[in-house]
Amino acid sequence: MQRIAQVLKSNGKDGELVIGFIGTDPEEIDIKEPVYIEDDGLPVPYFFHSFQRRGNTKAIVRITGVNSLDDAEELVGRSIYADWEYDNADESFEGWILADATGANVGTIDSYEDIPGNLCINVTTPRGTVLVPLHEELIISADPDARVLTMHLPDGILEL
């Protein structure tokens, strides 16, 4: 299975979810195919009832079995997986170099942290490992050929 998105937050009181795509173009999503969200260590299949794209990186969706704000809140922060494959998808930024807004090498991206409502990356720097929020407003560019993710880093984030 391939990680394609992250549940970012609930939307409204009827179970809608805002999802953010990871290494996936929203146009490549086949809403007739199931997606999987892990629950107690097991992949649980869900189907999209509605899918409203919001820009290139987000969508507002309704999925089977999620009919209330409480249901939606339980899924916030969880990853969404799919069985289908994409031609140009890079599954993650793991192993990539993180660069700051000036282009300076900050460190190497080691892994993701699925903190509810806030996807973060672990970055190994010369000073140790730091947790950096992976938010679309902070991303300047992603170069898959050079494997470099360039971001605006919040002041003081590297000193934590």
MDAnalysis code that builds the backbone (N, CA, C; Angstrom):
import MDAnalysis as mda
import numpy as np

u = mda.Universe.empty(480, n_residues=160, atom_resindex=np.repeat(np.arange(160), 3), trajectory=True)
u.add_TopologyAttr("name", ["N", "CA", "C"] * 160)
u.add_TopologyAttr("resid", np.arange(1, 161))
u.add_TopologyAttr("resname", ["MET", "GLN", "ARG", "ILE", "ALA", "GLN", "VAL", "LEU", "LYS", "SER", "ASN", "GLY", "LYS", "ASP", "GLY", "GLU", "LEU", "VAL", "ILE", "GLY", "PHE", "ILE", "GLY", "THR", "ASP", "PRO", "GLU", "GLU", "ILE", "ASP", "ILE", "LYS", "GLU", "PRO", "VAL", "TYR", "ILE", "GLU", "ASP", "ASP", "GLY", "LEU", "PRO", "VAL", "PRO", "TYR", "PHE", "PHE", "HIS", "SER", "PHE", "GLN", "ARG", "ARG", "GLY", "ASN", "THR", "LYS", "ALA", "ILE", "VAL", "ARG", "ILE", "THR", "GLY", "VAL", "ASN", "SER", "LEU", "ASP", "ASP", "ALA", "GLU", "GLU", "LEU", "VAL", "GLY", "ARG", "SER", "ILE", "TYR", "ALA", "ASP", "TRP", "GLU", "TYR", "ASP", "ASN", "ALA", "ASP", "GLU", "SER", "PHE", "GLU", "GLY", "TRP", "ILE", "LEU", "ALA", "ASP", "ALA", "THR", "GLY", "ALA", "ASN", "VAL", "GLY", "THR", "ILE", "ASP", "SER", "TYR", "GLU", "ASP", "ILE", "PRO", "GLY", "ASN", "LEU", "CYS", "ILE", "ASN", "VAL", "THR", "THR", "PRO", "ARG", "GLY", "THR", "VAL", "LEU", "VAL", "PRO", "LEU", "HIS", "GLU", "GLU", "LEU", "ILE", "ILE", "SER", "ALA", "ASP", "PRO", "ASP", "ALA", "ARG", "VAL", "LEU", "THR", "MET", "HIS", "LEU", "PRO", "ASP", "GLY", "ILE", "LEU", "GLU", "LEU"])
u.atoms.positions = np.array([
    [0.835, -1.185, 0.000],
    [0.000, 0.000, 0.000],
    [0.875, 1.242, 0.000],
    [0.361, 2.283, -0.577],
    [1.089, 3.525, -0.726],
    [0.371, 4.635, 0.035],
    [1.126, 5.401, 0.821],
    [0.557, 6.537, 1.543],
    [0.292, 7.651, 0.542],
    [-0.962, 8.116, 0.473],
    [-1.314, 9.137, -0.507],
    [-1.762, 10.447, 0.112],
    [-2.203, 10.414, 1.377],
    [-2.737, 11.625, 1.980],
    [-2.720, 11.528, 3.491],
    [-3.025, 12.649, 4.107],
    [-3.111, 12.774, 5.559],
    [-4.422, 13.483, 5.878],
    [-5.148, 13.007, 6.885],
    [-6.349, 13.709, 7.336],
    [-5.873, 14.897, 8.155],
    [-6.146, 16.111, 7.658],
    [-5.660, 17.318, 8.313],
    [-6.594, 17.808, 9.410],
    [-7.915, 17.787, 9.121],
    [-8.879, 18.255, 10.115],
    [-10.283, 17.885, 9.685],
    [-11.209, 18.018, 10.637],
    [-12.623, 17.820, 10.306],
    [-13.127, 19.104, 9.663],
    [-14.261, 19.002, 8.978],
    [-14.832, 20.160, 8.297],
    [-16.345, 20.110, 8.468],
    [-16.883, 20.980, 9.285],
    [-18.323, 20.973, 9.514],
    [-18.720, 19.911, 10.517],
    [-20.019, 19.719, 10.658],
    [-20.515, 18.791, 11.683],
    [-21.052, 17.483, 11.128],
    [-20.987, 17.306, 9.795],
    [-21.557, 16.113, 9.175],
    [-20.525, 15.073, 8.751],
    [-19.297, 15.180, 9.270],
    [-18.297, 14.150, 8.998],
    [-17.375, 14.423, 7.829],
    [-17.404, 15.618, 7.277],
    [-16.458, 15.920, 6.199],
    [-15.050, 16.031, 6.761],
    [-14.079, 15.712, 5.904],
    [-12.671, 15.758, 6.272],
    [-11.899, 16.615, 5.281],
    [-10.914, 17.338, 5.770],
    [-9.962, 18.018, 4.903],
    [-8.729, 17.130, 4.875],
    [-8.328, 16.718, 3.668],
    [-7.150, 15.872, 3.530],
    [-6.079, 16.611, 2.733],
    [-4.834, 16.324, 3.047],
    [-3.701, 16.886, 2.328],
    [-2.962, 15.768, 1.626],
    [-2.657, 15.954, 0.365],
    [-2.022, 14.905, -0.436],
    [-0.520, 14.861, -0.209],
    [0.031, 13.669, -0.224],
    [1.457, 13.447, -0.027],
    [1.966, 12.672, -1.238],
    [2.749, 13.337, -2.090],
    [3.328, 12.669, -3.244],
    [2.307, 12.173, -4.251],
    [1.123, 12.778, -4.239],
    [0.038, 12.333, -5.105],
    [-0.625, 13.546, -5.736],
    [-0.908, 13.470, -7.010],
    [-1.668, 14.505, -7.682],
    [-3.146, 14.190, -7.494],
    [-3.942, 15.136, -6.955],
    [-5.362, 14.864, -6.722],
    [-6.111, 14.384, -7.959],
    [-5.648, 14.773, -9.144],
    [-6.320, 14.346, -10.371],
    [-6.173, 12.841, -10.613],
    [-5.196, 12.211, -9.967],
    [-4.964, 10.789, -10.156],
    [-5.764, 9.915, -9.193],
    [-6.515, 10.537, -8.299],
    [-7.311, 9.787, -7.332],
    [-8.503, 9.162, -8.045],
    [-8.657, 7.874, -7.905],
    [-9.806, 7.160, -8.449],
    [-10.798, 6.974, -7.313],
    [-11.854, 7.793, -7.298],
    [-12.784, 7.771, -6.165],
    [-13.654, 6.519, -6.134],
    [-13.559, 5.681, -7.152],
    [-14.301, 4.419, -7.152],
    [-13.533, 3.314, -6.437],
    [-12.238, 3.534, -6.199],
    [-11.394, 2.554, -5.530],
    [-11.354, 2.845, -4.032],
    [-11.193, 1.818, -3.206],
    [-11.126, 2.063, -1.759],
    [-9.800, 2.709, -1.360],
    [-9.846, 3.433, -0.248],
    [-8.647, 3.912, 0.422],
    [-8.650, 3.267, 1.801],
    [-7.511, 3.291, 2.476],
    [-7.391, 2.601, 3.753],
    [-6.853, 3.557, 4.810],
    [-7.468, 3.495, 5.985],
    [-6.999, 4.271, 7.130],
    [-6.757, 3.281, 8.253],
    [-5.583, 3.373, 8.863],
    [-5.210, 2.421, 9.900],
    [-6.003, 2.662, 11.182],
    [-6.512, 1.578, 11.760],
    [-7.241, 1.628, 13.026],
    [-6.810, 0.428, 13.862],
    [-6.243, 0.696, 15.023],
    [-5.715, -0.364, 15.890],
    [-4.747, -1.281, 15.146],
    [-3.907, -0.687, 14.287],
    [-2.889, -1.440, 13.574],
    [-3.355, -2.166, 12.331],
    [-4.646, -2.044, 11.997],
    [-5.180, -2.740, 10.821],
    [-5.689, -1.736, 9.791],
    [-5.442, -1.984, 8.496],
    [-5.960, -1.085, 7.464],
    [-7.467, -1.306, 7.271],
    [-8.241, -0.245, 7.473],
    [-9.695, -0.314, 7.328],
    [-10.073, 0.354, 6.003],
    [-10.811, -0.359, 5.135],
    [-11.181, 0.243, 3.845],
    [-12.328, 1.249, 3.977],
    [-12.218, 2.331, 3.207],
    [-13.248, 3.354, 3.117],
    [-13.440, 3.697, 1.647],
    [-14.631, 4.169, 1.313],
    [-14.902, 4.660, -0.039],
    [-15.298, 6.121, 0.040],
    [-14.919, 6.881, -0.980],
    [-15.303, 8.291, -1.050],
    [-16.769, 8.400, -1.459],
    [-17.525, 9.209, -0.713],
    [-18.887, 9.566, -1.124],
    [-18.860, 10.875, -1.899],
    [-17.967, 11.770, -1.491],
    [-17.789, 13.019, -2.223],
    [-16.322, 13.412, -2.152],
    [-15.902, 14.185, -3.144],
    [-14.497, 14.563, -3.266],
    [-14.453, 15.927, -3.946],
    [-14.171, 16.964, -3.162],
    [-14.098, 18.325, -3.695],
    [-12.660, 18.815, -3.574],
    [-12.010, 18.920, -4.693],
    [-10.615, 19.335, -4.716],
    [-10.487, 20.792, -4.291],
    [-9.470, 21.084, -3.486],
    [-9.163, 22.443, -3.040],
    [-7.703, 22.725, -3.368],
    [-7.461, 23.291, -4.541],
    [-6.099, 23.556, -4.981],
    [-5.406, 22.271, -5.404],
    [-4.078, 22.303, -5.391],
    [-3.278, 21.152, -5.833],
    [-2.912, 20.202, -4.707],
    [-3.186, 20.594, -3.453],
    [-2.683, 19.772, -2.358],
    [-3.741, 19.323, -1.360],
    [-4.974, 19.774, -1.510],
    [-6.004, 19.435, -0.520],
    [-7.322, 19.069, -1.187],
    [-8.180, 18.441, -0.392],
    [-9.552, 18.160, -0.823],
    [-10.433, 18.068, 0.415],
    [-11.698, 18.350, 0.219],
    [-12.708, 18.115, 1.247],
    [-13.465, 16.878, 0.803],
    [-13.499, 15.858, 1.681],
    [-14.074, 14.575, 1.295],
    [-15.093, 14.104, 2.322],
    [-15.979, 13.233, 1.861],
    [-16.862, 12.437, 2.725],
    [-16.536, 10.988, 2.421],
    [-16.379, 10.174, 3.478],
    [-16.083, 8.761, 3.286],
    [-17.079, 7.911, 4.061],
    [-17.185, 6.653, 3.657],
    [-18.136, 5.728, 4.272],
    [-17.930, 5.647, 5.777],
    [-19.033, 5.612, 6.503],
    [-18.987, 5.399, 7.938],
    [-18.606, 6.605, 8.774],
    [-18.312, 7.718, 8.145],
    [-17.957, 8.936, 8.878],
    [-19.102, 9.930, 8.656],
    [-19.979, 10.016, 9.670],
    [-21.213, 10.783, 9.505],
    [-21.406, 11.893, 10.527],
    [-20.411, 12.106, 11.385],
    [-20.559, 13.138, 12.407],
    [-19.213, 13.794, 12.688],
    [-19.266, 14.896, 13.398],
    [-18.041, 15.583, 13.794],
    [-17.173, 14.670, 14.653],
    [-17.788, 13.922, 15.573],
    [-17.023, 13.002, 16.421],
    [-16.309, 11.934, 15.590],
    [-17.015, 11.363, 14.601],
    [-16.391, 10.363, 13.718],
    [-15.192, 10.968, 12.994],
    [-15.365, 12.183, 12.472],
    [-14.305, 12.846, 11.710],
    [-13.113, 13.163, 12.610],
    [-13.373, 13.637, 13.816],
    [-12.293, 13.998, 14.736],
    [-11.419, 12.795, 15.090],
    [-11.990, 11.606, 15.118],
    [-11.220, 10.397, 15.416],
    [-10.184, 10.096, 14.338],
    [-10.395, 10.601, 13.121],
    [-9.483, 10.308, 12.011],
    [-8.423, 11.379, 11.789],
    [-8.558, 12.535, 12.446],
    [-7.603, 13.629, 12.252],
    [-6.194, 13.160, 12.608],
    [-5.262, 13.448, 11.709],
    [-3.870, 13.082, 11.904],
    [-3.487, 11.733, 11.322],
    [-4.453, 10.958, 10.905],
    [-4.152, 9.630, 10.368],
    [-3.785, 9.706, 8.886],
    [-2.980, 8.738, 8.475],
    [-2.578, 8.643, 7.070],
    [-3.616, 7.875, 6.280],
    [-3.733, 8.213, 4.993],
    [-4.626, 7.527, 4.066],
    [-3.756, 6.791, 3.057],
    [-4.067, 5.521, 2.856],
    [-3.291, 4.672, 1.961],
    [-4.172, 4.176, 0.815],
    [-3.525, 3.789, -0.283],
    [-4.238, 3.225, -1.421],
    [-3.427, 2.074, -1.997],
    [-4.118, 1.170, -2.676],
    [-3.453, 0.041, -3.326],
    [-2.978, 0.374, -4.728],
    [-3.624, 1.352, -5.373],
    [-3.256, 1.639, -6.751],
    [-1.930, 2.385, -6.780],
    [-1.284, 2.376, -7.965],
    [0.027, 2.988, -8.114],
    [-0.059, 4.195, -9.024],
    [0.854, 5.127, -8.811],
    [0.940, 6.342, -9.607],
    [2.244, 6.326, -10.377],
    [2.198, 6.895, -11.575],
    [3.400, 6.930, -12.400],
    [4.477, 7.837, -11.829],
    [4.077, 9.002, -11.292],
    [5.065, 9.988, -10.874],
    [5.064, 10.246, -9.381],
    [4.486, 9.386, -8.601],
    [4.398, 9.642, -7.163],
    [5.685, 9.262, -6.455],
    [6.140, 10.162, -5.600],
    [7.244, 9.867, -4.695],
    [6.592, 9.675, -3.343],
    [6.712, 8.498, -2.787],
    [5.941, 8.142, -1.603],
    [6.206, 9.052, -0.416],
    [7.397, 9.558, -0.272],
    [7.672, 10.416, 0.867],
    [8.916, 11.251, 0.602],
    [9.210, 12.136, 1.573],
    [10.420, 12.950, 1.502],
    [11.561, 12.297, 2.277],
    [11.359, 11.080, 2.776],
    [12.397, 10.416, 3.551],
    [13.663, 10.263, 2.710],
    [14.812, 10.661, 3.301],
    [16.090, 10.610, 2.602],
    [16.410, 11.875, 1.827],
    [15.451, 12.782, 1.721],
    [15.676, 14.042, 1.019],
    [16.459, 15.004, 1.907],
    [17.055, 16.007, 1.294],
    [17.714, 17.102, 2.007],
    [16.668, 18.183, 2.265],
    [16.674, 18.731, 3.485],
    [15.830, 19.888, 3.790],
    [16.702, 21.127, 3.679],
    [16.243, 22.095, 2.887],
    [16.949, 23.366, 2.729],
    [16.064, 24.486, 3.246],
    [16.711, 25.545, 3.765],
    [15.937, 26.694, 4.228],
    [15.667, 27.635, 3.060],
    [15.013, 28.764, 3.335],
    [14.609, 29.701, 2.280],
    [15.794, 30.262, 1.501],
    [16.991, 30.258, 2.111],
    [18.176, 30.750, 1.400],
    [18.802, 29.671, 0.525],
    [18.319, 28.436, 0.662],
    [18.879, 27.316, -0.086],
    [19.938, 26.555, 0.685],
    [20.224, 26.981, 1.920],
    [21.236, 26.307, 2.735],
    [20.722, 24.955, 3.213],
    [21.600, 23.967, 3.197],
    [21.279, 22.613, 3.644],
    [21.089, 22.628, 5.163],
    [19.902, 22.215, 5.615],
    [19.588, 22.158, 7.044],
    [19.893, 20.774, 7.596],
    [19.554, 19.739, 6.824],
    [19.772, 18.371, 7.267],
    [19.041, 17.386, 6.381],
    [18.955, 16.130, 6.858],
    [18.325, 15.054, 6.096],
    [17.001, 14.666, 6.747],
    [15.960, 14.515, 5.923],
    [14.645, 14.111, 6.409],
    [14.673, 12.603, 6.651],
    [14.388, 12.233, 7.907],
    [14.469, 10.824, 8.292],
    [13.124, 10.116, 8.295],
    [12.089, 10.786, 8.780],
    [10.796, 10.120, 8.935],
    [9.695, 11.151, 9.150],
    [8.464, 10.661, 9.202],
    [7.288, 11.482, 9.474],
    [6.815, 11.247, 10.891],
    [6.175, 12.243, 11.458],
    [5.479, 12.126, 12.740],
    [4.036, 12.497, 12.479],
    [3.124, 11.569, 12.743],
    [1.706, 11.821, 12.534],
    [1.088, 12.397, 13.805],
    [1.389, 13.647, 14.082],
    [0.798, 14.342, 15.216],
    [-0.591, 14.796, 14.764],
    [-1.656, 14.468, 15.516],
    [-3.014, 14.807, 15.064],
    [-3.144, 16.270, 14.639],
    [-3.571, 16.445, 13.388],
    [-3.789, 17.772, 12.832],
    [-2.523, 18.491, 12.409],
    [-1.348, 17.853, 12.532],
    [-0.112, 18.533, 12.209],
    [0.948, 17.521, 11.790],
    [1.032, 17.245, 10.500],
    [2.051, 16.342, 9.985],
    [3.416, 17.016, 10.112],
    [4.389, 16.314, 10.655],
    [5.734, 16.854, 10.841],
    [6.759, 15.884, 10.259],
    [7.967, 16.402, 10.038],
    [9.074, 15.567, 9.590],
    [10.190, 15.635, 10.626],
    [10.877, 14.503, 10.818],
    [12.074, 14.461, 11.648],
    [13.254, 14.737, 10.736],
    [14.075, 15.720, 11.123],
    [15.215, 16.117, 10.307],
    [16.485, 15.987, 11.149],
    [17.454, 15.233, 10.646],
    [18.741, 15.120, 11.319],
    [19.618, 16.271, 10.853],
    [20.025, 17.103, 11.820],
    [20.873, 18.268, 11.558],
    [22.213, 18.048, 12.259],
    [23.205, 18.905, 12.022],
    [24.479, 18.772, 12.742],
    [24.318, 18.865, 14.266],
    [23.251, 19.525, 14.736],
    [23.014, 19.672, 16.180],
    [22.163, 18.561, 16.771],
    [21.601, 17.695, 15.940],
    [20.710, 16.638, 16.418],
    [19.447, 16.590, 15.579],
    [18.457, 15.862, 16.053],
    [17.207, 15.709, 15.320],
    [16.196, 16.762, 15.760],
    [15.543, 17.388, 14.790],
    [14.496, 18.375, 15.076],
    [13.213, 17.962, 14.366],
    [12.101, 18.369, 14.934],
    [10.773, 18.110, 14.374],
    [10.315, 19.384, 13.677],
    [10.001, 19.280, 12.383],
    [9.614, 20.435, 11.588],
    [8.202, 20.209, 11.042],
    [7.290, 21.176, 11.238],
    [5.943, 21.013, 10.685],
    [5.994, 20.987, 9.156],
    [5.295, 20.028, 8.575],
    [5.252, 19.904, 7.116],
    [3.923, 20.492, 6.655],
    [3.902, 21.798, 6.548],
    [2.680, 22.511, 6.181],
    [2.879, 23.144, 4.819],
    [1.838, 23.075, 3.994],
    [1.956, 23.548, 2.611],
    [2.357, 25.016, 2.515],
    [1.975, 25.830, 3.497],
    [2.330, 27.248, 3.442],
    [3.812, 27.479, 3.713],
    [4.491, 26.492, 4.290],
    [5.920, 26.615, 4.568],
    [6.788, 26.095, 3.426],
    [6.208, 25.275, 2.549],
    [6.979, 24.668, 1.457],
    [7.174, 25.675, 0.326],
    [8.420, 25.882, -0.030],
    [8.761, 26.766, -1.147],
    [8.823, 25.954, -2.434],
    [9.541, 24.810, -2.376],
    [9.661, 23.958, -3.560],
    [10.081, 22.556, -3.150],
    [9.831, 21.625, -4.046],
    [10.264, 20.245, -3.871],
    [10.854, 19.791, -5.200],
    [12.122, 19.417, -5.186],
    [12.819, 18.995, -6.400],
    [13.098, 17.495, -6.314],
    [12.253, 16.659, -6.960],
    [12.442, 15.217, -6.858],
    [13.734, 14.717, -7.497],
    [14.234, 15.425, -8.512],
    [15.483, 15.000, -9.146],
    [16.669, 15.185, -8.206],
    [16.719, 16.340, -7.550],
    [17.808, 16.619, -6.606],
    [17.497, 16.086, -5.211],
    [16.232, 15.685, -4.982],
    [15.754, 15.208, -3.678],
    [15.989, 16.263, -2.600],
    [15.522, 17.498, -2.920],
    [15.661, 18.625, -1.995],
    [14.289, 19.250, -1.775],
    [13.918, 19.381, -0.495],
    [12.699, 20.073, -0.093],
    [13.126, 21.399, 0.512],
    [12.659, 22.502, -0.072],
    [13.014, 23.833, 0.413],
    [11.805, 24.431, 1.120],
    [12.045, 24.920, 2.353],
    [10.944, 25.422, 3.177],
    [11.310, 26.725, 3.874],
    [10.284, 27.538, 4.155],
    [10.407, 28.652, 5.094],
    [10.347, 28.011, 6.470],
    [11.400, 28.099, 7.239],
    [11.420, 27.482, 8.562],
    [11.054, 28.516, 9.623],
    [10.121, 28.162, 10.516],
    [9.737, 29.095, 11.573],
    [10.954, 29.485, 12.410],
    [10.994, 30.771, 12.834],
    [12.092, 31.254, 13.658],
    [12.289, 30.367, 14.875],
    [13.528, 29.968, 15.125],
    [13.881, 29.195, 16.300],
    [13.616, 27.699, 16.217],
    [13.027, 27.223, 15.115],
    [12.662, 25.793, 15.022],
    [13.896, 24.885, 15.125],
    [15.020, 25.344, 14.639],
    [16.220, 24.491, 14.657],
    [16.918, 24.496, 16.017],
    [16.523, 25.394, 16.900],
    [17.142, 25.466, 18.227],
    [16.378, 24.640, 19.253],
    [15.243, 24.055, 18.898],
    [14.447, 23.295, 19.871],
    [15.088, 21.988, 20.230],
])
